[in-house]
Amino acid sequence: MSVWAVATIALAAGGLGPALYVSARGDGLDRLIGLELGGVVATLVLMLLSHGPARSSYLIAPLVLAVLSFAGTLVFTRVLADRP
């Protein structure tokens, strides 16, 4: 197993677990923070997965995910701001 695969597994296990926990508990703001953390960790995991086989074409998915994650955060922030 390569070093990149080990780093990917460690990041996925250590980062996605807390993100899922925070997303499932608390009020709306805490869930939004968990969603943002999950997007960042998923982007990093996909970037590490693309670095392992050294294929730059695999970087398209994490770059699109980074942009869509940021846009999704803005949408959810707008929804939460409208609540009394």
C-alpha positions in Angstrom: 0.0 0.0 0.0 1.4 3.4 -0.9 1.9 6.3 1.3 -0.8 8.3 -0.5 -3.3 5.5 0.2 -2.5 5.5 3.9 -2.7 9.3 4.1 -6.1 9.2 2.3 -7.5 6.5 4.7 -6.2 8.4 7.7 -7.7 11.7 6.5 -11.0 10.1 5.6 -11.3 8.3 9.0 -10.1 11.2 11.1 -11.9 14.0 9.2 -15.2 12.6 8.0 -16.2 11.1 11.3 -16.2 14.4 13.2 -17.8 16.2 10.3 -20.7 13.7 10.2 -21.1 13.9 14.0 -21.3 17.7 13.9 -23.6 17.7 11.0 -26.0 15.4 12.8 -26.1 17.2 16.1 -26.8 20.7 17.3 -28.6 23.6 15.8 -28.6 24.9 12.2 -25.3 26.8 12.6 -23.5 23.7 13.9 -24.8 21.6 11.1 -23.6 24.2 8.6 -20.1 24.1 10.1 -20.2 20.2 9.9 -21.3 20.4 6.3 -18.4 22.8 5.4 -15.9 20.6 7.3 -17.2 17.6 5.4 -16.8 19.4 2.1 -13.2 20.4 2.9 -12.2 16.9 4.0 -13.9 15.3 1.0 -12.0 17.7 -1.3 -8.7 16.8 0.3 -9.4 13.1 0.2 -10.2 13.3 -3.6 -7.0 15.3 -4.1 -4.9 12.7 -2.3 -6.6 10.0 -4.3 -5.7 11.7 -7.6 -2.1 12.2 -6.4 -1.5 8.5 -5.8 -1.6 7.4 -9.4 -0.1 10.7 -10.6 -3.0 11.5 -13.0 -3.8 15.2 -13.2 -7.1 14.5 -14.9 -8.4 13.2 -11.6 -8.1 16.7 -10.1 -11.3 17.8 -11.9 -13.6 16.3 -9.4 -12.0 17.8 -6.2 -11.8 21.2 -7.9 -15.5 21.2 -8.8 -16.4 19.9 -5.4 -14.5 22.8 -3.8 -16.5 25.4 -5.8 -19.8 23.6 -5.3 -19.2 23.2 -1.6 -18.6 26.9 -1.2 -21.7 27.8 -3.2 -23.7 25.3 -1.1 -22.5 26.9 2.1 -23.6 30.3 0.8 -27.1 28.9 0.0 -27.5 27.3 3.4 -26.3 30.5 5.1 -29.0 32.4 3.3 -31.6 29.9 4.3 -30.5 30.0 7.9 -30.4 33.8 7.9 -34.1 34.0 7.0 -35.2 32.0 10.1 -36.4 34.1 13.0 
